[in-house]
Amino acid sequence: MTAMASGAQGSLIIELFGPFRKFGHARDLEVDGPLGYGALLDRLGAELGEEFAEQARRKNTTVIVNNRIASPRSLDTLEIVPGDRVAFALLLGGG
């Protein structure tokens, strides 16, 4: 999910859907280089509030990076780089 060379500076596009909309719709987040998922949540929590970070850490949160759903198991090793588009949503299933 790399859009730029490692170490590059730039911004991420953060999109918020469903219950995350109370924190806004979208925002640019300036970063100095690659971030892990935990570091991204720390940055967003500092800007949007701890309530956002707590909600984003819940098991039912869906994280979408560059239009691909990230599996919950991949979040510990996920590398997000400048130029990436990261969305937070709550996908509902049913049947």
Secondary structure, 3 states (H helix, E strand, C coil): CCCCCCCCCEEEEEEECHHHHHHCCEEEEEECCCEEHHHHHHHHHHHHCHHHHHHHCCCCCEEEECCEEECHHHCCCCEECCCCEEEEECCCCCC
